[in-house]
Amino acid sequence: MKKFDFNTINLKPKKCIVESRSECNTSTKFGKHIFNIPVIPANMECVINEELAIELAKNGYFYILHRFDVNQLQFIKKMNSLNLISSISIGVNEDSYQLIDDILSNNLNLDYVTIDIAHGHSIKMEKMLAYLNDKLPNTFKIAGNISTVEAVEDLTNWGADALKVGVAPGFSCTTYPATGYGSRNCQAATIYECAIASKLPIIADGGIREPGDISKSIVLGASMVMVGGMLSGFKDSPGCVINASDGKKYKEYWGSASAFQSGKKNRIEGERNLIELKDKTILEELVYLEECLQSSISYGGGKDLECLNSVEWFLTK
C-alpha cells in the first residue's frame, strides 16, 4: 500500500442535511462512557496534570493522566470520591504491578488504564495485559504504542480493549531520527492499515497538526484522536512560562522519552521545545475543536460522527 500522511489527503464532501452546523453532534462512546468529542489531550506531563484531568472529567471530556511524578493511587481515590471517571497511565515495570495491587487492596474503581510504552508490541506488554485482565477485568485497557498490523493482531489476542497507534510521528519525538523506526510522515496510512485490521477501537496518536487531521483520522478508522503539541501552550497548560529574548512568552513542551522528562543521559528518544503562549484555556480550545468537528460532519452529509465512517477521500500526490 502507498504510504501517505494527513497533508496529502482531501475528504470528498457530501450534501449537507442540517440547517446549521450547531445541530451536528460530536459526542462519541468510548468504553462504557460517552464523551463530548473524540479528542484526548496527550498523556504527557507538559499537556495534562491532575487539575486539568479533573476539569476535563467534570466537563465531559476524556483524559488519560500521565505516569510521571504523580501519585496515581491518591489521584484515583480523589476521582472516586468526586464520582468522576478515573483514567491513568502505567508502564510495564515492577512499580506498575505494585500500583495494580494497591488499587485492588484499597478497593478502588479504575475505569480506564493505558499501558503507555514507546514500543507496545513487546513481551512486557503481553505480560502486563495478562496481569491486568486477571486483576482488573472490568477496567478498560488501552495498549500502545504500535504501528503494524502484526501488533494489532497480537495486542488484541493478549486482551487489550483499545489500541494506541502511532510510533514517532510527534514533533518532539526523536525515535525516528535516532532509530529509523516508526510512522513519521506516514501516520495517516498507518492509522488506515491498523484500523482495517483491528476489531478494537483505535486511538490515533501523534502527527496531528491541524483540526482537520482529527476528522481525517476518524475517516481513516480511528475512534479517538490523541493530540499533543496542538493542545499545549495554553494559560492553564503545565510547564513554565519562558520570557524569550524576542519579547514573546512561551511554554515548555517536551517528549515523554526526552532527557528533560527522565533526567537520563542514555537511550533518549525525545526533546524539549518551546510553544508560544496562547491566550486561552485548554477547555476553550476543546470547544473550538468541537466546532471544527461539527463543520466536518456537515460536509460529511450527516448529523453526527457516524457519517464520517462513509466519507470518501483521495490523495493529492
C-alpha positions, 0 to 999 in steps of 0.5 A: 500500500502507498504510504501517505500522511494527513497533508496529502489527503482531501475528504470528498464532501457530501450534501449537507442535511442540517440547517446549521452546523450547531445541530451536528453532534460530536459526542462519541462512546468510548468504553462504557462512557460517552464523551463530548468529542473524540479528542484526548489531550496527550498523556504527557506531563507538559499537556495534562496534570491532575487539575486539568484531568479533573476539569476535563472529567467534570466537563465531559471530556476524556483524559488519560493522566500521565505516569510521571511524578504523580501519585496515581493511587491518591489521584484515583481515590480523589476521582472516586470520591468526586464520582468522576471517571478515573483514567491513568497511565502505567508502564510495564515495570515492577512499580506498575504491578505494585500500583495494580495491587494497591488499587485492588487492596484499597478497593478502588474503581479504575475505569480506564488504564493505558499501558503507555510504552514507546514500543507496545508490541513487546513481551512486557506488554503481553505480560502486563495485559495478562496481569491486568485482565486477571486483576482488573477485568472490568477496567478498560485497557488501552495498549500502545504504542504500535504501528503494524498490523502484526501488533494489532493482531497480537495486542488484541489476542493478549486482551487489550480493549483499545489500541494506541497507534502511532510510533514517532510521528510527534514533533518532539519525538526523536525515535525516528531520527535516532532509530529509523523506526516508526510512522513519521510522515506516514501516520495517516496510512498507518492509522488506515492499515491498523484500523482495517485490521483491528476489531478494537477501537483505535486511538490515533496518536501523534502527527496531528497538526491541524483540526482537520487531521482529527476528522481525517483520522476518524475517516481513516478508522480511528475512534479517538484522536490523541493530540499533543503539541496542538493542545499545549501552550495554553494559560492553564497548560503545565510547564513554565512560562519562558520570557524569550529574548524576542519579547514573546512568552512561551511554554515548555513542551517536551517528549515523554522519552526526552532527557528533560522528562527522565533526567537520563543521559542514555537511550533518549528518544525525545526533546524539549521545545518551546510553544508560544503562549496562547491566550486561552484555556485548554477547555476553550480550545476543546470547544473550538475543536468541537466546532471544527468537528461539527463543520466536518460532519456537515460536509460529511452529509450527516448529523453526527460522527457516524457519517464520517465512517462513509466519507470518501477521500483521495490523495493529492500526490 
